[in-house]
């Protein structure tokens, strides 16, 4: 019966990854990417690897979206600047 | 599978699934709200998993989510500020979800755990969740 939980989380990870690939705007993609990181953390925990989940959580929920959003902001500022 | 794991499974399918749907479509504001809701539900899922597997140390994951989840939402509201706008759809669901969800999960777990350090940790996580929910819903409402 524990398999039901693993299957549910696996389906969630697959759906989140597909949704992240299908986004066009990088800033909005970062939001879906953070959800993918959270779903992966649950998957690792369900597979009895909470230490890996902890690392994934720290990186996936805040750091990766922050870096992507800062990069997007920098690129947009440079584009908007008159030459 | 015990009842705790069954509840976690229901929360993953019925809670995180719709959050993913909300985060993948719609305006930037709606996506930020869905992401915030997902971190709240994720914290509850981790608490239920810790109880379901009988390993109180797994509650550390819930503690980390309770701290980092609001931080992530604040990052999004700060850096997407001009796109989200004030009061995106679904904002009014955030406060009731925290105020109902956190006690509904933490109180039964405290009763199951009995008095001790584990209970104090659970109460601390619950307080962090409610405080984080208050801060993020204020930030999202301001846009």
Backbone of each chain as ProteinMPNN parsed JSONL, in Angstrom:
{"seq_chain_A": "XXXXXXXXXXXXXXXXXXXXXXXXXXXXXXXXXXXXXXXXXXXXXXXXXXXXXXXXXXXXXXXXXXXXXXXXXXXXXXXXXXX", "coords_chain_A": {"N_chain_A": [[0.826, -1.211, 0.0], [2.107, 1.125, 0.528], [3.145, 1.755, -1.854], [1.3, 3.232, -3.244], [1.561, 5.86, -2.365], [4.166, 6.42, -3.266], [3.779, 6.196, -6.028], [1.926, 8.253, -6.451], [3.465, 10.529, -5.798], [5.495, 10.295, -7.669], [4.058, 10.669, -10.064], [3.307, 13.306, -9.639], [5.825, 14.574, -9.707], [6.543, 14.032, -12.369], [4.529, 15.452, -13.71], [5.07, 18.065, -12.822], [7.626, 18.48, -13.877], [7.104, 18.303, -16.635], [5.368, 20.485, -16.903], [7.146, 22.54, -16.228], [8.895, 22.457, -18.37], [7.246, 23.222, -20.453], [6.701, 25.917, -20.098], [7.003, 29.319, -21.298], [7.906, 31.869, -20.556], [10.745, 32.91, -18.797], [10.745, 33.95, -16.124], [8.3, 33.137, -15.06], [8.654, 30.48, -15.384], [10.47, 29.937, -13.4], [8.919, 29.806, -11.098], [7.409, 27.45, -11.455], [9.548, 25.748, -11.552], [10.499, 25.887, -8.93], [8.402, 24.597, -7.655], [8.77, 22.079, -8.756], [11.185, 21.403, -7.537], [10.323, 21.199, -4.872], [8.538, 19.043, -5.093], [10.316, 17.025, -5.81], [11.773, 16.845, -3.434], [9.834, 15.741, -1.749], [9.575, 13.279, -3.024], [12.123, 12.106, -2.604], [12.013, 11.863, 0.166], [9.896, 10.098, 0.511], [11.017, 7.876, -0.611], [12.684, 7.156, 1.397], [15.016, 8.7, 1.778], [15.73, 11.09, 3.406], [17.816, 12.901, 3.894], [18.909, 13.577, 1.423], [16.619, 14.755, 0.437], [16.474, 16.977, 2.093], [18.676, 18.531, 1.265], [17.894, 19.001, -1.384], [15.603, 20.464, -0.925], [16.584, 22.819, 0.26], [18.09, 23.877, -1.832], [16.304, 23.85, -4.018], [13.911, 25.232, -3.32], [14.359, 27.937, -2.686], [16.927, 28.993, -3.491], [17.624, 28.386, -6.231], [15.358, 29.534, -7.74], [15.777, 32.208, -6.944], [18.289, 32.827, -8.066], [17.698, 32.496, -10.797], [15.703, 34.462, -11.165], [17.108, 36.795, -10.525], [18.984, 36.794, -12.574], [17.313, 37.033, -14.826], [16.254, 39.555, -14.352], [18.556, 41.151, -14.534], [19.289, 40.735, -17.238], [17.067, 41.824, -18.538], [17.228, 44.493, -17.726], [19.558, 45.236, -19.033], [18.773, 44.958, -21.683], [16.819, 46.933, -21.824], [18.27, 49.258, -21.622], [19.311, 52.219, -23.314], [21.325, 52.288, -26.313]], "CA_chain_A": [[0.0, 0.0, 0.0], [2.992, 2.292, 0.517], [3.445, 2.08, -3.245], [0.352, 4.249, -3.727], [2.159, 7.164, -2.082], [5.308, 6.604, -4.17], [3.258, 6.427, -7.38], [1.315, 9.593, -6.481], [4.521, 11.551, -5.818], [6.179, 10.174, -8.973], [3.201, 11.321, -11.06], [3.406, 14.752, -9.39], [7.134, 15.023, -10.213], [6.504, 14.021, -13.833], [3.671, 16.562, -14.151], [5.758, 19.34, -12.565], [8.728, 18.613, -14.828], [6.517, 18.609, -17.943], [4.87, 21.87, -16.864], [8.292, 23.458, -16.235], [9.464, 22.496, -19.73], [6.312, 23.84, -21.403], [6.569, 27.366, -19.897], [7.799, 30.098, -22.246], [8.515, 33.03, -19.888], [11.691, 32.399, -17.785], [10.394, 34.342, -14.752], [7.218, 32.256, -14.602], [9.213, 29.133, -15.342], [11.151, 29.78, -12.111], [7.924, 29.41, -10.095], [7.13, 26.026, -11.657], [10.779, 25.029, -11.208], [10.568, 25.745, -7.471], [7.454, 23.536, -7.292], [9.408, 20.805, -9.116], [12.142, 21.108, -6.469], [9.585, 20.753, -3.686], [8.01, 17.701, -5.372], [11.453, 16.093, -5.753], [12.095, 16.642, -2.021], [8.871, 14.761, -1.222], [9.893, 11.974, -3.612], [13.285, 11.559, -1.895], [11.603, 11.479, 1.515], [9.055, 8.893, 0.406], [11.942, 6.769, -0.905], [13.498, 6.986, 2.602], [16.297, 9.399, 1.721], [15.386, 12.468, 3.814], [18.97, 13.8, 3.848], [18.935, 14.106, 0.058], [15.469, 15.649, 0.341], [16.796, 18.223, 2.798], [19.538, 19.314, 0.378], [17.072, 19.406, -2.532], [14.685, 21.487, -0.428], [17.307, 24.073, 0.461], [18.495, 24.42, -3.134], [15.211, 23.981, -4.983], [12.774, 26.086, -2.978], [14.666, 29.368, -2.606], [18.172, 29.475, -4.096], [17.549, 28.331, -7.692], [14.487, 30.604, -8.261], [16.395, 33.525, -6.701], [19.333, 33.054, -9.065], [17.07, 32.673, -12.116], [15.004, 35.748, -11.228], [18.112, 37.866, -10.564], [19.56, 36.795, -13.923], [16.311, 37.581, -15.752], [16.164, 41.001, -14.109], [19.774, 41.754, -15.069], [19.228, 40.709, -18.701], [16.038, 42.768, -18.987], [17.755, 45.85, -17.542], [20.542, 45.506, -20.076], [18.034, 45.129, -22.929], [16.068, 48.184, -21.801], [19.162, 50.418, -21.617], [19.571, 52.713, -24.679], [22.712, 52.08, -26.713]], "C_chain_A": [[0.86, 1.261, 0.0], [3.299, 2.726, -0.913], [2.525, 3.167, -3.783], [0.937, 5.647, -3.531], [3.316, 7.453, -3.041], [4.815, 6.932, -5.582], [2.669, 7.835, -7.492], [2.38, 10.668, -6.582], [5.279, 11.502, -7.143], [5.38, 10.872, -10.069], [3.287, 12.837, -10.912], [4.714, 15.307, -9.939], [7.121, 15.081, -11.737], [5.677, 15.183, -14.354], [4.38, 17.897, -13.964], [6.885, 19.553, -13.566], [8.203, 18.962, -16.213], [6.037, 20.055, -17.992], [6.023, 22.861, -16.915], [8.885, 23.575, -17.625], [8.573, 23.307, -20.653], [6.155, 25.347, -21.204], [7.454, 28.11, -20.889], [8.551, 31.246, -21.563], [9.445, 32.555, -18.774], [11.303, 32.741, -16.356], [9.293, 33.447, -14.208], [7.695, 30.815, -14.522], [9.883, 28.873, -13.992], [10.175, 29.327, -11.029], [7.63, 27.922, -10.213], [8.353, 25.196, -11.278], [10.896, 24.859, -9.693], [9.578, 24.682, -7.0], [8.028, 22.164, -7.624], [10.419, 20.408, -8.04], [11.455, 20.588, -5.225], [9.064, 19.325, -3.891], [9.125, 16.661, -5.313], [11.846, 15.806, -4.299], [11.137, 15.637, -1.393], [9.209, 13.369, -1.739], [11.059, 11.325, -2.872], [12.888, 11.097, -0.5], [10.78, 10.198, 1.492], [9.919, 7.669, 0.117], [12.967, 6.582, 0.21], [14.907, 7.556, 2.463], [16.098, 10.845, 2.138], [16.573, 13.422, 3.785], [19.124, 14.415, 2.461], [17.799, 15.102, -0.136], [15.744, 16.99, 0.974], [17.65, 19.129, 1.914], [18.738, 19.855, -0.803], [16.143, 20.554, -2.152], [15.381, 22.837, -0.33], [17.653, 24.711, -0.878], [17.275, 24.774, -3.978], [14.174, 25.024, -4.63], [13.127, 27.568, -3.016], [15.852, 29.787, -3.47], [18.083, 29.493, -5.621], [16.61, 29.402, -8.259], [15.091, 31.988, -8.073], [17.44, 33.823, -7.763], [18.731, 33.294, -10.436], [16.441, 34.053, -12.22], [15.988, 36.909, -11.275], [18.732, 37.968, -11.954], [18.598, 37.417, -14.918], [16.223, 39.089, -15.615], [17.362, 41.733, -14.715], [19.71, 41.838, -16.598], [18.222, 41.727, -19.21], [16.513, 44.207, -18.843], [18.716, 46.206, -18.667], [19.858, 45.727, -21.415], [17.365, 46.485, -22.994], [16.945, 49.419, -21.911], [19.413, 50.906, -23.051], [21.051, 52.602, -25.02], [23.314, 53.359, -27.282]], "O_chain_A": [[0.43, 2.321, -0.455], [3.658, 3.875, -1.171], [2.91, 3.934, -4.665], [0.829, 6.507, -4.405], [3.446, 8.561, -3.562], [5.35, 7.818, -6.249], [2.879, 8.526, -8.489], [2.236, 11.615, -7.355], [5.662, 12.541, -7.681], [5.945, 11.58, -10.903], [3.333, 13.568, -11.902], [4.732, 16.371, -10.559], [7.613, 16.038, -12.334], [6.063, 15.834, -15.325], [4.311, 18.766, -14.834], [7.086, 20.666, -14.052], [8.773, 19.812, -16.898], [6.258, 20.763, -18.974], [5.915, 23.904, -17.561], [9.329, 24.65, -18.028], [9.068, 24.005, -21.539], [5.543, 26.009, -22.042], [8.513, 27.619, -21.281], [9.682, 31.563, -21.932], [8.986, 31.853, -17.873], [11.502, 31.925, -15.456], [9.331, 33.04, -13.046], [7.212, 30.03, -13.707], [9.873, 27.748, -13.493], [10.544, 28.557, -10.143], [7.601, 27.208, -9.211], [8.227, 24.089, -10.753], [11.339, 23.813, -9.218], [9.866, 23.944, -6.058], [7.816, 21.201, -6.888], [10.512, 19.238, -7.668], [11.935, 19.65, -4.59], [9.136, 18.497, -2.983], [8.916, 15.549, -4.828], [12.208, 14.679, -3.959], [11.55, 14.785, -0.605], [9.141, 12.391, -0.994], [11.005, 10.139, -2.545], [13.362, 10.063, -0.027], [10.944, 9.325, 2.344], [9.598, 6.56, 0.543], [13.994, 5.933, 0.011], [15.873, 6.978, 2.961], [16.275, 11.748, 1.32], [16.379, 14.632, 3.665], [19.425, 15.601, 2.322], [17.966, 16.141, -0.774], [15.308, 18.025, 0.47], [17.399, 20.33, 1.813], [18.882, 21.018, -1.179], [15.921, 21.482, -2.929], [14.855, 23.86, -0.769], [17.53, 25.924, -1.05], [17.211, 25.847, -4.577], [13.603, 25.648, -5.524], [12.271, 28.387, -3.35], [15.796, 30.831, -4.12], [18.425, 30.497, -6.245], [17.008, 30.123, -9.174], [14.941, 32.852, -8.937], [17.486, 34.929, -8.302], [19.178, 34.178, -11.166], [16.612, 34.744, -13.224], [15.752, 37.896, -11.972], [18.978, 39.064, -12.459], [18.997, 38.228, -15.754], [16.131, 39.815, -16.605], [17.214, 42.791, -15.327], [20.033, 42.872, -17.183], [18.48, 42.42, -20.194], [16.252, 45.046, -19.706], [18.698, 47.321, -19.188], [20.287, 46.57, -22.202], [17.328, 47.124, -24.046], [16.461, 50.501, -22.246], [19.7, 50.089, -23.926], [21.918, 52.787, -24.167], [24.481, 53.371, -27.673]]}, "seq_chain_B": "XXXXXXXXXXXXXXXXXXXXXXXXXXXXXXXXXXXXXXXXXXXXXXXXXXXXXXXXXXXXXXXXXXXXXXXXXXXXXXXXXXXXXXXXXXXXXXXXXXXXXXXXXXXXXXXXXXXXXXXXXXXXXXXXXXXXXXXXXXXXXXX", "coords_chain_B": {"N_chain_B": [[-0.072, 0.497, 5.037], [-0.64, 3.285, 7.062], [-3.002, 5.538, 8.711], [-1.901, 8.069, 8.802], [-0.113, 8.14, 6.637], [-1.949, 7.735, 4.625], [-3.399, 10.109, 4.803], [-1.366, 11.882, 4.077], [-1.008, 11.087, 1.434], [-3.494, 11.786, 0.323], [-3.302, 14.532, 0.635], [-1.155, 15.119, -1.046], [-2.172, 14.388, -3.577], [-4.666, 15.752, -3.732], [-4.018, 18.325, -2.896], [-1.36, 19.328, -3.589], [-1.422, 18.792, -6.306], [-3.552, 20.464, -7.533], [-2.283, 22.888, -6.805], [-0.005, 22.838, -8.404], [-1.223, 22.997, -10.893], [-2.311, 25.56, -10.676], [0.049, 27.01, -10.537], [1.148, 26.651, -12.992], [-0.382, 27.9, -14.875], [-2.094, 30.933, -15.87], [-2.024, 34.311, -14.414], [0.966, 36.076, -13.204], [0.675, 36.738, -10.516], [-1.256, 34.917, -9.559], [0.21, 32.599, -9.818], [2.242, 32.943, -7.928], [0.724, 32.918, -5.59], [-0.197, 30.256, -5.706], [2.227, 28.921, -5.441], [2.957, 29.653, -2.863], [0.887, 28.464, -1.401], [1.494, 25.81, -2.004], [3.922, 25.414, -0.602], [3.025, 25.574, 2.027], [1.244, 23.328, 2.128], [3.097, 21.367, 1.611], [4.719, 21.398, 3.877], [2.891, 20.397, 5.75], [2.549, 17.855, 4.646], [5.112, 16.753, 5.032], [5.163, 16.674, 7.831], [3.121, 14.8, 8.303], [4.234, 12.578, 7.025], [6.474, 12.119, 8.651], [5.232, 11.313, 10.993], [3.836, 9.101, 10.013], [5.799, 7.286, 9.135], [6.915, 6.798, 11.538], [9.193, 8.142, 12.417], [10.459, 10.588, 14.135], [12.522, 12.342, 13.512], [12.277, 13.019, 10.878], [10.722, 15.237, 10.885], [12.315, 17.426, 10.745], [12.54, 18.184, 8.098], [10.073, 19.38, 7.649], [10.386, 21.552, 9.299], [12.421, 22.962, 7.963], [11.067, 23.58, 5.579], [9.076, 25.237, 6.606], [10.542, 27.467, 7.225], [11.975, 28.149, 4.849], [10.017, 28.216, 2.848], [8.208, 30.554, 3.071], [10.311, 32.386, 2.664], [11.036, 31.881, -0.017], [8.626, 32.638, -1.269], [8.607, 35.361, -0.645], [10.817, 36.159, -2.109], [9.821, 35.81, -4.722], [7.62, 37.629, -4.716], [8.997, 39.996, -4.374], [10.762, 40.179, -6.583], [9.127, 39.782, -8.771], [7.499, 41.877, -8.575], [6.34, 44.047, -10.143], [4.854, 42.616, -11.948], [3.041, 40.995, -10.581], [1.064, 42.542, -9.248], [-1.42, 44.087, -7.068], [-3.345, 42.187, -4.711], [-3.741, 39.458, -6.057], [-5.741, 36.832, -7.687], [-7.167, 34.416, -5.485], [-5.841, 35.091, -3.204], [-7.245, 35.499, -0.839], [-7.685, 32.991, 0.073], [-5.437, 32.136, 1.371], [-4.881, 32.844, 4.134], [-7.081, 31.59, 5.641], [-6.451, 28.921, 4.935], [-3.961, 28.46, 6.16], [-4.66, 28.935, 8.846], [-6.52, 26.941, 9.356], [-5.372, 24.551, 8.373], [-2.799, 24.211, 9.639], [-3.247, 23.938, 12.559], [-4.998, 21.713, 12.378], [-3.359, 19.651, 11.573], [-1.145, 19.711, 13.326], [-2.134, 19.531, 15.976], [-3.429, 16.88, 16.305], [-1.076, 15.385, 15.921], [0.521, 16.207, 18.055], [-0.989, 15.144, 20.14], [-0.71, 12.448, 19.544], [2.034, 12.177, 19.848], [2.536, 12.741, 22.503], [3.588, 14.285, 25.658], [6.727, 16.066, 25.617], [9.995, 16.537, 24.019], [9.509, 16.265, 21.297], [6.905, 17.177, 20.973], [7.161, 19.874, 21.606], [8.748, 20.694, 19.488], [6.968, 20.232, 17.368], [4.934, 22.076, 17.975], [6.407, 24.4, 17.715], [6.966, 24.318, 14.963], [4.352, 24.6, 14.003], [3.727, 27.198, 14.914], [5.644, 28.66, 13.491], [4.699, 28.176, 10.896], [2.208, 29.511, 10.921], [3.058, 32.124, 11.429], [4.685, 32.566, 9.163], [2.736, 32.299, 7.18], [1.152, 34.545, 7.756], [2.96, 36.639, 7.215], [3.589, 36.218, 4.474], [1.055, 36.364, 3.223], [0.429, 38.979, 3.725], [2.475, 40.242, 2.259], [1.898, 39.346, -0.358], [-0.61, 40.439, -0.738], [-0.034, 43.13, -0.761], [1.423, 43.229, -3.096]], "CA_chain_B": [[-0.206, 1.965, 5.066], [-1.493, 3.74, 8.165], [-3.868, 6.681, 8.402], [-1.073, 9.27, 8.586], [0.384, 8.1, 5.256], [-3.107, 7.928, 3.74], [-3.689, 11.554, 4.797], [-0.315, 12.526, 3.278], [-1.291, 10.763, 0.029], [-4.632, 12.624, -0.073], [-2.828, 15.921, 0.558], [-0.312, 15.24, -2.24], [-2.99, 14.331, -4.796], [-5.719, 16.766, -3.743], [-3.528, 19.653, -2.549], [-0.221, 19.767, -4.401], [-1.819, 18.718, -7.715], [-4.162, 21.745, -7.918], [-1.297, 23.975, -6.683], [0.822, 22.778, -9.611], [-2.074, 23.515, -11.971], [-2.394, 27.006, -10.514], [1.343, 27.638, -10.767], [1.557, 26.484, -14.382], [-1.243, 28.684, -15.773], [-2.64, 32.16, -15.308], [-1.16, 35.485, -14.239], [2.099, 35.872, -12.297], [0.186, 36.806, -9.139], [-1.896, 33.648, -9.22], [1.258, 31.585, -9.687], [2.925, 33.137, -6.643], [-0.198, 32.428, -4.562], [-0.19, 28.794, -5.765], [3.515, 28.456, -4.904], [2.899, 29.819, -1.41], [0.002, 27.412, -0.898], [2.192, 24.533, -2.132], [4.895, 25.244, 0.481], [2.25, 25.272, 3.242], [0.783, 21.939, 2.078], [4.281, 20.502, 1.661], [5.114, 21.306, 5.293], [1.96, 19.471, 6.395], [2.848, 16.515, 4.124], [6.311, 16.255, 5.712], [4.791, 16.326, 9.208], [2.352, 13.551, 8.268], [5.16, 11.491, 6.671], [7.289, 11.819, 9.827], [4.415, 10.521, 11.918], [3.449, 7.845, 9.365], [6.935, 6.364, 9.127], [7.378, 6.603, 12.913], [10.543, 8.71, 12.587], [10.277, 12.005, 14.479], [13.577, 13.193, 12.957], [11.85, 13.502, 9.561], [10.044, 16.534, 11.055], [13.28, 18.482, 10.405], [12.212, 18.656, 6.744], [8.953, 20.32, 7.783], [10.945, 22.779, 9.9], [13.129, 23.693, 6.902], [10.066, 24.156, 4.66], [8.373, 26.327, 7.283], [11.402, 28.665, 7.178], [12.368, 28.51, 3.484], [8.857, 28.433, 1.99], [7.902, 31.991, 3.028], [11.438, 33.11, 2.063], [10.884, 31.757, -1.464], [7.495, 33.462, -1.714], [9.01, 36.765, -0.576], [11.689, 36.385, -3.273], [8.979, 35.976, -5.912], [6.834, 38.869, -4.672], [9.909, 41.135, -4.506], [11.377, 40.278, -7.909], [8.075, 39.843, -9.799], [6.584, 42.857, -8.006], [5.562, 44.82, -11.095], [3.973, 41.731, -12.723], [1.996, 40.333, -9.801], [-0.041, 43.438, -8.95], [-1.985, 43.908, -5.729], [-4.477, 41.265, -4.539], [-3.992, 38.491, -7.132], [-6.834, 35.908, -7.359], [-6.825, 33.323, -4.581], [-5.115, 35.565, -2.02], [-8.035, 35.401, 0.391], [-7.682, 31.595, 0.544], [-4.176, 31.787, 2.048], [-4.968, 32.932, 5.598], [-7.876, 30.484, 6.184], [-5.772, 27.629, 4.743], [-2.955, 28.319, 7.223], [-5.273, 28.904, 10.181], [-7.211, 25.657, 9.533], [-4.496, 23.415, 8.07], [-1.711, 23.99, 10.597], [-3.72, 23.277, 13.788], [-5.628, 20.423, 12.097], [-2.302, 18.644, 11.466], [-0.209, 19.715, 14.453], [-2.764, 19.115, 17.241], [-3.472, 15.412, 16.419], [0.278, 14.828, 16.049], [0.955, 16.446, 19.43], [-1.684, 14.177, 20.988], [-0.105, 11.131, 19.289], [3.426, 12.137, 20.306], [2.62, 12.838, 23.953], [4.46, 15.384, 26.101], [8.162, 15.834, 25.427], [10.674, 17.443, 23.092], [8.886, 16.187, 19.973], [5.716, 18.033, 20.981], [7.612, 21.275, 21.556], [9.181, 20.93, 18.108], [5.771, 20.317, 16.528], [4.267, 23.356, 18.244], [7.265, 25.43, 17.122], [6.735, 24.3, 13.512], [3.029, 25.168, 13.774], [3.803, 28.655, 15.11], [6.396, 29.177, 12.342], [3.813, 28.119, 9.728], [1.201, 30.569, 11.009], [3.752, 33.406, 11.267], [5.071, 32.667, 7.756], [1.519, 32.542, 6.411], [0.737, 35.939, 7.956], [3.898, 37.527, 6.51], [3.492, 36.092, 3.011], [-0.226, 36.859, 2.692], [0.534, 40.446, 3.739], [3.331, 40.645, 1.145], [1.214, 39.093, -1.632], [-1.721, 41.381, -0.847], [0.515, 44.427, -1.165], [1.848, 43.08, -4.486]], "C_chain_B": [[-1.118, 2.368, 6.223], [-2.231, 5.029, 7.772], [-3.056, 7.941, 8.121], [-0.595, 9.312, 7.132], [-0.76, 8.29, 4.27], [-3.46, 9.41, 3.648], [-2.657, 12.297, 3.964], [-0.575, 12.308, 1.794], [-2.43, 11.637, -0.494], [-4.178, 14.069, -0.268], [-1.96, 16.132, -0.686], [-1.187, 15.307, -3.493], [-3.966, 15.5, -4.843], [-5.238, 18.169, -3.453], [-2.431, 20.126, -3.465], [-0.553, 19.726, -5.888], [-2.467, 20.013, -8.193], [-3.199, 22.926, -7.802], [-0.408, 24.015, -7.92], [0.057, 23.344, -10.802], [-2.141, 25.036, -11.908], [-1.083, 27.696, -10.841], [1.748, 27.58, -12.231], [0.742, 27.351, -15.338], [-1.626, 29.995, -15.098], [-1.61, 33.259, -15.134], [-0.048, 35.177, -13.244], [1.64, 35.88, -10.843], [-0.434, 35.508, -8.687], [-0.855, 32.552, -9.023], [1.972, 31.701, -8.365], [2.041, 32.634, -5.503], [-0.182, 30.904, -4.519], [1.106, 28.236, -5.192], [3.519, 28.55, -3.388], [2.034, 28.73, -0.783], [0.699, 26.051, -0.937], [3.203, 24.342, -1.003], [4.183, 24.932, 1.798], [1.841, 23.799, 3.262], [1.959, 20.977, 2.193], [4.756, 20.31, 3.097], [4.205, 20.311, 6.015], [2.224, 18.038, 5.94], [4.064, 15.926, 4.842], [6.011, 15.868, 7.157], [4.065, 14.984, 9.244], [3.255, 12.365, 7.937], [6.009, 11.094, 7.88], [6.512, 10.954, 10.803], [4.112, 9.143, 11.329], [4.573, 6.826, 9.364], [7.464, 6.105, 10.526], [8.783, 7.119, 13.15], [10.415, 10.202, 12.868], [11.341, 12.908, 13.854], [13.212, 13.698, 11.565], [11.149, 14.853, 9.669], [10.992, 17.696, 10.777], [12.984, 19.065, 9.021], [11.084, 19.685, 6.804], [9.435, 21.648, 8.358], [11.631, 23.626, 8.83], [12.136, 24.321, 5.93], [9.373, 25.344, 5.303], [9.201, 27.605, 7.269], [11.631, 29.11, 5.735], [11.186, 28.808, 2.569], [8.462, 29.903, 1.911], [9.032, 32.805, 2.42], [11.341, 33.069, 0.542], [9.757, 32.632, -1.99], [7.848, 34.937, -1.686], [9.945, 37.124, -1.723], [10.842, 36.648, -4.513], [8.212, 37.292, -5.88], [7.733, 40.083, -4.86], [10.377, 41.301, -5.947], [10.353, 40.262, -9.043], [7.101, 40.957, -9.467], [5.729, 43.583, -9.019], [4.607, 43.94, -11.901], [2.814, 41.2, -11.907], [0.801, 41.254, -9.581], [-0.607, 43.15, -7.572], [-3.17, 42.952, -5.785], [-4.702, 40.333, -5.728], [-5.073, 37.489, -6.708], [-6.351, 34.777, -6.458], [-6.137, 33.768, -3.313], [-5.914, 35.321, -0.744], [-8.103, 33.968, 0.905], [-6.495, 31.305, 1.453], [-4.334, 31.752, 3.562], [-5.851, 31.826, 6.182], [-7.18, 29.136, 6.055], [-4.731, 27.405, 5.828], [-3.63, 28.11, 8.563], [-6.02, 27.599, 10.426], [-6.223, 24.508, 9.401], [-3.46, 23.141, 9.14], [-2.209, 23.372, 11.906], [-4.302, 21.893, 13.523], [-4.589, 19.323, 11.952], [-1.487, 18.548, 12.743], [-0.859, 19.164, 15.718], [-2.905, 17.591, 17.346], [-2.09, 14.799, 16.583], [0.832, 15.033, 17.446], [0.3, 15.43, 20.365], [-1.055, 12.797, 20.81], [1.301, 11.049, 19.867], [3.526, 12.137, 21.824], [3.571, 13.946, 24.358], [5.929, 15.031, 25.935], [8.739, 16.803, 24.431], [10.007, 17.451, 21.733], [7.682, 17.11, 19.894], [6.098, 19.497, 20.879], [8.039, 21.635, 20.138], [7.979, 21.097, 17.179], [5.065, 21.654, 16.715], [5.064, 24.499, 17.629], [7.042, 25.499, 15.606], [5.382, 24.926, 13.186], [3.038, 26.687, 13.888], [4.535, 29.305, 13.941], [5.514, 29.229, 11.097], [2.836, 29.28, 9.746], [1.863, 31.938, 10.819], [4.145, 33.618, 9.809], [3.87, 32.949, 6.88], [1.071, 33.989, 6.525], [1.631, 36.879, 7.149], [3.693, 37.448, 5.001], [2.158, 36.605, 2.501], [-0.252, 38.386, 2.737], [1.342, 40.934, 2.537], [2.62, 40.474, -0.201], [0.092, 40.093, -1.827], [-1.218, 42.759, -1.285], [1.003, 44.417, -2.607], [3.286, 43.489, -4.701]], "O_chain_B": [[-2.231, 1.859, 6.351], [-2.094, 5.529, 6.656], [-3.456, 8.78, 7.313], [-0.654, 10.351, 6.474], [-0.593, 8.912, 3.221], [-3.78, 9.916, 2.572], [-2.998, 13.225, 3.23], [-0.392, 13.217, 0.985], [-2.357, 12.167, -1.603], [-4.605, 14.746, -1.203], [-2.016, 17.191, -1.311], [-0.985, 16.158, -4.359], [-4.086, 16.169, -5.87], [-5.96, 19.128, -3.725], [-2.536, 21.198, -4.062], [-0.031, 20.532, -6.658], [-1.994, 20.611, -9.159], [-3.273, 23.863, -8.596], [-0.091, 25.09, -8.428], [0.615, 24.077, -11.618], [-2.043, 25.72, -12.927], [-1.073, 28.816, -11.353], [2.591, 28.36, -12.674], [1.13, 27.522, -16.494], [-1.49, 30.136, -13.883], [-0.486, 33.169, -15.626], [-0.09, 34.172, -12.534], [2.155, 35.117, -10.026], [-0.183, 35.041, -7.576], [-1.014, 31.682, -8.167], [2.283, 30.691, -7.734], [2.528, 32.005, -4.564], [-0.156, 30.314, -3.44], [1.095, 27.198, -4.53], [4.014, 27.655, -2.703], [2.398, 28.145, 0.237], [0.529, 25.234, -0.032], [3.341, 23.232, -0.488], [4.668, 24.128, 2.595], [2.049, 23.1, 4.254], [1.842, 19.908, 2.794], [5.146, 19.211, 3.491], [4.678, 19.483, 6.795], [2.137, 17.107, 6.741], [4.061, 14.754, 5.217], [6.526, 14.869, 7.658], [4.344, 14.138, 10.093], [3.081, 11.277, 8.486], [6.246, 9.91, 8.121], [7.041, 9.997, 11.368], [4.127, 8.14, 12.043], [4.335, 5.635, 9.568], [8.364, 5.284, 10.701], [9.498, 6.589, 14.0], [10.279, 10.997, 11.938], [11.108, 14.104, 13.678], [13.769, 14.696, 11.108], [10.991, 15.547, 8.665], [10.544, 18.828, 10.594], [13.147, 20.263, 8.79], [11.116, 20.71, 6.123], [8.969, 22.719, 7.97], [11.457, 24.844, 8.783], [12.325, 25.459, 5.499], [9.107, 26.345, 4.638], [8.646, 28.704, 7.296], [11.502, 30.293, 5.419], [11.327, 29.57, 1.612], [8.383, 30.459, 0.815], [8.78, 33.799, 1.738], [11.537, 34.087, -0.123], [9.9, 33.289, -3.022], [7.453, 35.691, -2.575], [9.893, 38.234, -2.253], [11.104, 37.587, -5.264], [8.151, 38.0, -6.885], [7.309, 41.087, -5.433], [10.393, 42.412, -6.478], [10.665, 40.679, -10.158], [5.995, 40.994, -10.007], [4.525, 43.736, -8.812], [3.648, 44.45, -12.481], [1.728, 40.974, -12.441], [-0.345, 40.822, -9.707], [-0.322, 42.113, -6.974], [-3.904, 42.909, -6.772], [-5.757, 40.403, -6.357], [-5.306, 37.306, -5.513], [-5.257, 34.245, -6.648], [-5.868, 32.951, -2.432], [-5.351, 34.983, 0.298], [-8.525, 33.737, 2.038], [-6.524, 30.345, 2.222], [-3.974, 30.768, 4.207], [-5.431, 31.168, 7.134], [-7.292, 28.294, 6.946], [-4.616, 26.302, 6.362], [-3.242, 27.23, 9.333], [-6.151, 27.177, 11.575], [-6.227, 23.59, 10.221], [-3.248, 21.99, 9.521], [-1.65, 22.364, 12.339], [-4.131, 20.988, 14.339], [-4.906, 18.158, 12.188], [-1.167, 17.451, 13.202], [-0.225, 18.414, 16.46], [-2.537, 17.033, 18.38], [-1.932, 13.808, 17.297], [1.525, 14.167, 17.978], [0.949, 14.912, 21.274], [-0.88, 12.058, 21.779], [1.725, 9.988, 20.325], [4.482, 11.599, 22.382], [4.284, 14.493, 23.517], [6.333, 13.878, 26.085], [8.087, 17.768, 24.033], [9.933, 18.49, 21.078], [7.457, 17.754, 18.869], [5.458, 20.271, 20.167], [7.741, 22.722, 19.641], [7.962, 21.977, 16.318], [4.65, 22.289, 15.745], [4.493, 25.447, 17.089], [6.941, 26.584, 15.034], [5.259, 25.684, 12.224], [2.438, 27.383, 13.07], [4.125, 30.356, 13.448], [5.564, 30.193, 10.333], [2.644, 29.957, 8.736], [1.315, 32.807, 10.141], [3.967, 34.71, 9.269], [3.956, 33.742, 5.942], [0.662, 34.6, 5.538], [1.146, 37.796, 6.486], [3.629, 38.473, 4.322], [2.116, 37.23, 1.441], [-0.879, 39.021, 1.889], [0.965, 41.901, 1.876], [2.719, 41.333, -1.076], [-0.144, 40.552, -2.945], [-1.868, 43.46, -2.061], [1.005, 45.452, -3.273], [3.786, 43.418, -5.824]]}, "name": "protein", "num_of_chains": 2, "seq": "XXXXXXXXXXXXXXXXXXXXXXXXXXXXXXXXXXXXXXXXXXXXXXXXXXXXXXXXXXXXXXXXXXXXXXXXXXXXXXXXXXXXXXXXXXXXXXXXXXXXXXXXXXXXXXXXXXXXXXXXXXXXXXXXXXXXXXXXXXXXXXXXXXXXXXXXXXXXXXXXXXXXXXXXXXXXXXXXXXXXXXXXXXXXXXXXXXXXXXXXXXXXXXXXXXXXXXXXXXXXXXXXXX"}
